[in-house]
Amino acid sequence: FWETNINPDLINGWEIFKNDAIQFLKENNLNNSIAIGHSMGAVIILLIEIENPGTFKNIFLLDPVITSRLKSILYKKLLNIGLIDKFHPMIKRTNSKKMQYSDKKEIYTNYRRKNIFSKLSDENLNTYIDSIIQHEPDCIRIKLSKQWENAIYRNGSINDYSIWENINNINIPSYVIAPKDGEFGHFNYGKQLKKKNKNFLNL
């Protein structure tokens, strides 16, 4: 959430996030380590291990947000012709997101109604809310940038086709943990990875 000179609207794919993770691994000498990633982080782990087999000893992918090959091609075409923001459901949802509240109680009431938070305890929901807000003199503001969030959704599926094409490059024990159902299931084909690679197991 920190300030940066990078313009998220100019990002192409998730290379910037993958390269950041690779740099972190090198700086901390994390060779042959166990990788655990959730959602976008799980996909970044896949990209790294496909490109550099043997980077990790095991990988655990928690609800990886990966689309089908067909959707990956479709979203890439929409991106190329400048229509991705109009048709991508997550971008449309982000653009309608409320970012300013009168107090924390209002945020809690709003978030408690959402399906994605329905199984969170009150304590954990409040912890999450505390992590994404900043207090201002006359309001509380969500500090997650819509611009960055849209950039992530806009470019996320570009890499998915390549993942499906190269998934067999992964030769280490790999585990996928995904919910039986959920409101983001439209983008979750993680459970199908085991159909393409015998090293993948669903937990």
Solvent accessible surface area in square Angstrom, and as a share of the most:
residue,aa,sasa,rsa
1,F,134,0.56
2,W,214,0.75
3,E,168,0.75
4,T,55,0.32
5,N,163,0.84
6,I,84,0.42
7,N,66,0.34
8,P,7,0.04
9,D,79,0.41
10,L,142,0.71
11,I,23,0.11
12,N,116,0.60
13,G,4,0.04
14,W,8,0.03
15,E,76,0.34
16,I,56,0.28
17,F,47,0.19
18,K,10,0.04
19,N,79,0.41
20,D,95,0.49
21,A,30,0.23
22,I,29,0.15
23,Q,102,0.45
24,F,114,0.48
25,L,26,0.13
26,K,148,0.63
27,E,116,0.52
28,N,72,0.37
29,N,119,0.61
30,L,66,0.33
31,N,124,0.64
32,N,92,0.47
33,S,28,0.18
34,I,92,0.47
35,A,8,0.06
36,I,117,0.59
37,G,7,0.07
38,H,117,0.52
39,S,28,0.18
40,M,42,0.19
41,G,29,0.28
42,A,0,0.00
43,V,1,0.00
44,I,14,0.07
45,I,15,0.08
46,L,0,0.00
47,L,18,0.09
48,I,3,0.02
49,E,1,0.00
50,I,19,0.10
51,E,97,0.43
52,N,61,0.31
53,P,80,0.50
54,G,48,0.46
55,T,30,0.18
56,F,8,0.03
57,K,94,0.40
58,N,27,0.14
59,I,0,0.00
60,F,56,0.23
61,L,0,0.00
62,L,55,0.28
63,D,37,0.19
64,P,0,0.00
65,V,42,0.24
66,I,0,0.00
67,T,3,0.02
68,S,23,0.15
69,R,85,0.31
70,L,136,0.67
71,K,39,0.16
72,S,2,0.01
73,I,71,0.36
74,L,90,0.45
75,Y,15,0.06
76,K,96,0.41
77,K,123,0.52
78,L,21,0.10
79,L,39,0.19
80,N,109,0.56
81,I,114,0.58
82,G,60,0.57
83,L,71,0.35
84,I,4,0.02
85,D,56,0.29
86,K,134,0.57
87,F,107,0.45
88,H,6,0.03
89,P,57,0.36
90,M,16,0.07
91,I,0,0.00
92,K,111,0.47
93,R,114,0.42
94,T,2,0.01
95,N,81,0.41
96,S,92,0.59
97,K,61,0.26
98,K,94,0.40
99,M,37,0.16
100,Q,85,0.38
101,Y,7,0.03
102,S,83,0.54
103,D,66,0.34
104,K,61,0.26
105,K,157,0.67
106,E,58,0.26
107,I,0,0.00
108,Y,54,0.21
109,T,64,0.37
110,N,34,0.18
111,Y,13,0.05
112,R,63,0.23
113,R,172,0.63
114,K,85,0.36
115,N,111,0.57
116,I,84,0.43
117,F,24,0.10
118,S,64,0.42
119,K,193,0.82
120,L,65,0.32
121,S,57,0.37
122,D,81,0.42
123,E,133,0.60
124,N,79,0.41
125,L,0,0.00
126,N,48,0.24
127,T,85,0.50
128,Y,76,0.29
129,I,0,0.00
130,D,78,0.40
131,S,57,0.37
132,I,5,0.02
133,I,13,0.06
134,Q,76,0.34
135,H,137,0.61
136,E,57,0.25
137,P,147,0.93
138,D,123,0.63
139,C,10,0.06
140,I,13,0.06
141,R,82,0.30
142,I,4,0.02
143,K,73,0.31
144,L,42,0.21
145,S,47,0.30
146,K,58,0.25
147,Q,84,0.37
148,W,60,0.21
149,E,35,0.16
150,N,12,0.06
151,A,1,0.01
152,I,41,0.21
153,Y,58,0.22
154,R,37,0.13
155,N,2,0.01
156,G,9,0.09
157,S,8,0.05
158,I,33,0.17
159,N,19,0.10
160,D,2,0.01
161,Y,89,0.34
162,S,52,0.34
163,I,1,0.00
164,W,15,0.05
165,E,87,0.39
166,N,55,0.28
167,I,2,0.01
168,N,103,0.53
169,N,62,0.32
170,I,0,0.00
171,N,108,0.55
172,I,23,0.12
173,P,63,0.40
174,S,0,0.00
175,Y,47,0.18
176,V,1,0.00
177,I,69,0.35
178,A,16,0.13
179,P,64,0.40
180,K,192,0.82
181,D,118,0.61
182,G,47,0.45
183,E,71,0.32
184,F,59,0.25
185,G,39,0.38
186,H,91,0.40
187,F,20,0.08
188,N,31,0.16
189,Y,49,0.18
190,G,0,0.00
191,K,79,0.33
192,Q,73,0.32
193,L,0,0.00
194,K,100,0.42
195,K,152,0.64
196,K,90,0.38
197,N,7,0.04
198,K,186,0.79
199,N,44,0.22
200,F,3,0.01
201,L,95,0.47
202,N,54,0.28
203,L,121,0.60
